[in-house]
Amino acid sequence: MSGGVNPKNPKLAIWGASGHALVVADILRLCGTYEIIGLLDDGNPGLYGKCKYGYSVIGGRDKLEWLTSKDVSHLILAFGDCAGRAEVAKYLEDKGFSFASAIHPKAIVASDVEIGEGTVVAAGAIINPGARIGRHCIVNVGATVDHECVIGDAVHVGPGVHLGGLVEVGNTTWLGIGCTVRDRIRIGARSVIGAGAVIVKDVGDDVVAYGVPGRVIRSTRSSGGS
């Protein structure tokens, strides 16, 4: 597929200026659906005005009104922090922006899969029939999501992750690179599954789990004085 830009395409800014933004920009170029006008990065003012990955870093959220004046109505969130993506998405939605999705032409996505707005599906990912993917998710390089999985909002399915059929994953959970989840497992919200873990039992909310077989190591909730 050609990556040529059609001047009639809607304008879009990418929120993020790290390596994941490079990946997202490449997918969007390959799809040729949007005209990318630049990058936003709220946390790195030292990058403002500089060029990264062929695009100018135009500023942070202080540039939203400027984007609107330039007829930019769409954004895509291109950074890894799951809770941060959910928070920024809500902020931008309240400001009236819409969200693009980015699905790599070399991903395999069954015809009945539901994919929420703002989600990125990288090269080599496979999403099988009956699966539902939430908003602002990342299904990263070479990940497989089997039949009838339900993935919540702002989840990161890391590179090389394999999910068996009918797996459920709660909002803003991070599945680390190369982990494997047995079929019919439920993983809660706001949890972290470590790289290479093999999950054969349900995992609750707000925990870190890793190992082979995977087990819960600690809570991610603040415990006050402990």
Secondary structure, DSSP 8 states (H G I E B T S, - for coil): ------TTS-EEEEE--SHHHHHHHHHHHHHT-SEEEEEE-TT-GGGTT-EETTEEEEESGGGHHHHHHTTEEEEEE--S-HHHHHHHHHHHHHTT-EE--EE-TTSEE-TT-EE-TT-EE-TT-EE-TT-EE-TT-EE-TT-EE-TT-EE-TT-EE-TT-EE-TT-EE-TT-EE-TT-EE-TT-EE-TT-EE-TT-EE-S-B-SSEEEETTTTEEEEE-S--TT-
